[in-house]
Amino acid sequence: MRIDDGPGTSGSNVRSNSRQLPAPAQAMLDVMNRLEGNVALVTGGSRGIGAAVALRLAEDGADVVLTYQNSAERAAEVVERIQAAGRRAHALQADSAVPEALTAAVDEAATVFGRLDILVNNAGVFLVGPLETLGPAEIDRTLAVNVRAPFAASQAAARHMDRGGRIISIGSNVADRAPFPGLALYSMSKTALVGMTKGLARELGPRGITANLVHPGPTDTDTNPADGPNAGMIAGFTAVGRYAEAAEIAATIAHLASPESAYVTGASIHVDGGFTA
Ligand SMILES: NC(=O)c1ccc[n+]([C@@H]2O[C@H](COP(=O)([O-])OP(=O)(O)OC[C@H]3O[C@@H](n4cnc5c(N)ncnc54)[C@H](OP(=O)(O)O)[C@@H]3O)[C@@H](O)[C@H]2O)c1
């Protein structure tokens, strides 16, 4: 039995229409529709983990708005796939480094489908290298996209969310463990999200809104391809000895977005194949 978040929570209504189904089929239908009636915004949803999250949230029943910076065609493809699956979807060009553009995108996401229930702070940049190569431009860019943007988007989204709202940010396995040189700037930016998430959880908990952080391990995307030059070494840092598929990260995010996770907040959850074990 699904535990509701309380008044104002949107969620699946299919149960009442399908009471005659056998229990396993009903359970599957519940998962497939557990986000029905919810609207999600995924930043950086045109590629990689963000695209997988957008598709998974739609599979679970949500309508999805996604932002992108440059990849208009890839964003349109994600929108088409979601629409083909019977959900509504919309793509917005918005550079997360520009707070006005980002908050305007959050506001538009809340109006285009009439509400906003789930924010996934996914867009990120991965600027790594020896200390002396990371100048003010790299520092500013990293902090703008990886830290200020999740904060600003959460702030804007919280204004639109009712009880049952979900803020889920994407950190990194290297927030907790920097296993090779060159990660100081990127790791710093992802660790900042731990504090932000705890603060959001405290502040928004009384309103029935949760805030959580997911730390992916090495995940096969354009930024970190599983056949890249250092992939063997990186996979070797995990307990399972391999990269994740983006869909494996999306599965945990979908769970956190669901009504079943109403009591999970302020948490940092590693989906990293044991990288930090
Ligand atoms: N892949 C990994 O191994 C890994 C591990 C741990 C954490 N992460 C984190 O997971 C998140 C996604 O990473 P990924 O590997 O999926 O990256 P990716 O494949 O390079 O995709 C990045 C996505 O973010 C968007 N984006 C980047 N900068 C943006 C900006 N300034 N404004 C708006 N959108 C922006 C991109 O949009 P465009 O397509 O328009 O460029 C794209 O949709 C990041 O936060 C990353 O730090 C990744």
Ligand as a Chemical Component Dictionary entry (heavy atoms), coordinates in Angstrom:
data_LIG
# 
_chem_comp.id                   LIG 
_chem_comp.type                 NON-POLYMER 
_chem_comp.pdbx_formal_charge   0 
_chem_comp.three_letter_code    LIG 
# 
loop_
_chem_comp_atom.comp_id 
_chem_comp_atom.atom_id 
_chem_comp_atom.alt_atom_id 
_chem_comp_atom.type_symbol 
_chem_comp_atom.charge 
_chem_comp_atom.model_Cartn_x 
_chem_comp_atom.model_Cartn_y 
_chem_comp_atom.model_Cartn_z 
_chem_comp_atom.pdbx_ordinal 
LIG N1  N1  N 0  29.359 10.447 -15.730 1  
LIG C1  C1  C 0  29.921 10.237 -14.547 2  
LIG O1  O1  O 0  30.791 9.371  -14.383 3  
LIG C2  C2  C 0  29.482 11.048 -13.355 4  
LIG C3  C3  C 0  29.902 10.602 -12.088 5  
LIG C4  C4  C 0  29.517 11.325 -10.968 6  
LIG C5  C5  C 0  28.731 12.452 -11.116 7  
LIG N2  N2  N 1  28.342 12.857 -12.354 8  
LIG C6  C6  C 0  27.489 14.054 -12.425 9  
LIG O2  O2  O 0  26.308 13.722 -13.102 10 
LIG C7  C7  C 0  25.801 14.861 -13.788 11 
LIG C8  C8  C 0  25.590 14.520 -15.259 12 
LIG O3  O3  O 0  26.842 14.109 -15.798 13 
LIG P1  P1  P 0  26.931 13.358 -17.212 14 
LIG O4  O4  O 0  28.113 12.476 -17.133 15 
LIG O5  O5  O -1 25.614 12.797 -17.597 16 
LIG O6  O6  O 0  27.306 14.580 -18.155 17 
LIG P2  P2  P 0  27.133 14.768 -19.737 18 
LIG O7  O7  O 0  26.859 13.466 -20.423 19 
LIG O8  O8  O 0  28.293 15.571 -20.155 20 
LIG O9  O9  O 0  25.803 15.646 -19.843 21 
LIG C9  C9  C 0  25.793 16.884 -19.207 22 
LIG C10 C10 C 0  24.406 17.463 -19.334 23 
LIG O10 O10 O 0  24.389 18.679 -18.578 24 
LIG C11 C11 C 0  24.073 19.743 -19.462 25 
LIG N3  N3  N 0  24.803 20.930 -19.080 26 
LIG C12 C12 C 0  26.131 21.067 -18.849 27 
LIG N4  N4  N 0  26.417 22.340 -18.530 28 
LIG C13 C13 C 0  25.236 23.003 -18.550 29 
LIG C14 C14 C 0  24.863 24.351 -18.327 30 
LIG N5  N5  N 0  25.762 25.273 -17.994 31 
LIG N6  N6  N 0  23.564 24.685 -18.423 32 
LIG C15 C15 C 0  22.623 23.769 -18.771 33 
LIG N7  N7  N 0  22.920 22.484 -19.015 34 
LIG C16 C16 C 0  24.209 22.114 -18.899 35 
LIG C17 C17 C 0  24.434 19.281 -20.837 36 
LIG O11 O11 O 0  23.702 20.037 -21.784 37 
LIG P3  P3  P 0  24.131 20.108 -23.333 38 
LIG O12 O12 O 0  23.825 18.754 -23.866 39 
LIG O13 O13 O 0  23.295 21.142 -23.933 40 
LIG O14 O14 O 0  25.595 20.379 -23.365 41 
LIG C18 C18 C 0  24.040 17.797 -20.748 42 
LIG O15 O15 O 0  22.651 17.634 -20.915 43 
LIG C19 C19 C 0  26.808 15.979 -13.553 44 
LIG O16 O16 O 0  26.389 16.772 -12.476 45 
LIG C20 C20 C 0  28.082 15.217 -13.192 46 
LIG O17 O17 O 0  28.940 16.000 -12.410 47 
LIG C21 C21 C 0  28.697 12.173 -13.477 48 
# 
loop_
_chem_comp_bond.comp_id 
_chem_comp_bond.atom_id_1 
_chem_comp_bond.atom_id_2 
_chem_comp_bond.value_order 
_chem_comp_bond.pdbx_ordinal 
LIG N1  C1  SING 1  
LIG C1  O1  DOUB 2  
LIG C1  C2  SING 3  
LIG C2  C3  SING 4  
LIG C2  C21 DOUB 5  
LIG C3  C4  DOUB 6  
LIG C4  C5  SING 7  
LIG C5  N2  DOUB 8  
LIG N2  C6  SING 9  
LIG N2  C21 SING 10 
LIG C6  O2  SING 11 
LIG C6  C20 SING 12 
LIG O2  C7  SING 13 
LIG C7  C8  SING 14 
LIG C7  C19 SING 15 
LIG C8  O3  SING 16 
LIG O3  P1  SING 17 
LIG P1  O4  DOUB 18 
LIG P1  O5  SING 19 
LIG P1  O6  SING 20 
LIG O6  P2  SING 21 
LIG P2  O7  DOUB 22 
LIG P2  O8  SING 23 
LIG P2  O9  SING 24 
LIG O9  C9  SING 25 
LIG C9  C10 SING 26 
LIG C10 O10 SING 27 
LIG C10 C18 SING 28 
LIG O10 C11 SING 29 
LIG C11 N3  SING 30 
LIG C11 C17 SING 31 
LIG N3  C12 SING 32 
LIG N3  C16 SING 33 
LIG C12 N4  DOUB 34 
LIG N4  C13 SING 35 
LIG C13 C14 SING 36 
LIG C13 C16 DOUB 37 
LIG C14 N5  SING 38 
LIG C14 N6  DOUB 39 
LIG N6  C15 SING 40 
LIG C15 N7  DOUB 41 
LIG N7  C16 SING 42 
LIG C17 O11 SING 43 
LIG C17 C18 SING 44 
LIG O11 P3  SING 45 
LIG P3  O12 DOUB 46 
LIG P3  O13 SING 47 
LIG P3  O14 SING 48 
LIG C18 O15 SING 49 
LIG C19 O16 SING 50 
LIG C19 C20 SING 51 
LIG C20 O17 SING 52 
# 
